[in-house]
Amino acid sequence: MAFFDNFWNGEQGQDLIEYTLLLAFVALASAALFIGAGGSVHKIWTSASTQLSSAAMSAS
């Protein structure tokens, strides 16, 4: 019974490190995605703003 207790307690630190590394990887991947997509989002908003401004000018 003591063997299983030692085994269980010895594995908890390893799981914590694995989950921390996984979380760090997901955070870095998300940051890279947002940085890469920033230019595209800016272009979309600029285009939408231009079209809305044109529509507002022609409507008035």
C-alpha positions as CSV (number, residue, x, y, z in Angstrom):
1,M,0.0,0.0,0.0
2,A,2.9,2.4,0.7
3,F,4.3,1.7,-2.8
4,F,1.1,3.0,-4.3
5,D,1.0,6.1,-2.1
6,N,4.6,6.9,-3.1
7,F,3.8,6.3,-6.7
8,W,0.7,8.5,-6.6
9,N,2.5,11.4,-4.8
10,G,5.5,11.2,-7.1
11,E,3.5,11.7,-10.3
12,Q,1.6,14.8,-9.3
13,G,4.5,17.1,-10.0
14,Q,5.0,15.7,-13.5
15,D,1.4,16.2,-14.4
16,L,1.6,19.8,-13.2
17,I,4.7,20.5,-15.4
18,E,3.1,18.9,-18.4
19,Y,-0.1,20.9,-18.1
20,T,1.9,24.1,-17.6
21,L,4.0,23.4,-20.7
22,L,0.8,22.7,-22.7
23,L,-0.8,25.9,-21.5
24,A,2.3,27.9,-22.4
25,F,2.3,26.3,-25.9
26,V,-1.4,27.2,-26.4
27,A,-0.7,30.8,-25.2
28,L,2.2,31.2,-27.6
29,A,0.3,29.8,-30.5
30,S,-2.7,32.0,-29.8
31,A,-0.4,35.1,-29.6
32,A,1.2,34.2,-32.9
33,L,-2.2,33.7,-34.5
34,F,-3.4,37.1,-33.3
35,I,-0.3,38.9,-34.4
36,G,-0.4,37.3,-37.9
37,A,-4.1,38.0,-38.3
38,G,-3.8,41.6,-37.1
39,G,-3.0,42.9,-40.6
40,S,-5.9,41.1,-42.2
41,V,-8.4,42.4,-39.6
42,H,-7.1,45.9,-40.1
43,K,-7.7,45.7,-43.8
44,I,-11.2,44.4,-43.3
45,W,-12.1,47.2,-40.9
46,T,-10.6,49.8,-43.2
47,S,-12.6,48.5,-46.1
48,A,-15.8,48.3,-44.1
49,S,-15.3,51.9,-42.8
50,T,-14.7,53.2,-46.3
51,Q,-17.8,51.5,-47.7
52,L,-19.9,52.8,-44.8
53,S,-18.6,56.3,-45.2
54,S,-19.4,56.2,-49.0
55,A,-22.9,54.9,-48.2
56,A,-23.5,57.7,-45.7
57,M,-22.3,60.3,-48.1
58,S,-24.6,59.1,-50.9
59,A,-27.5,58.8,-48.6
60,S,-27.4,62.4,-47.4
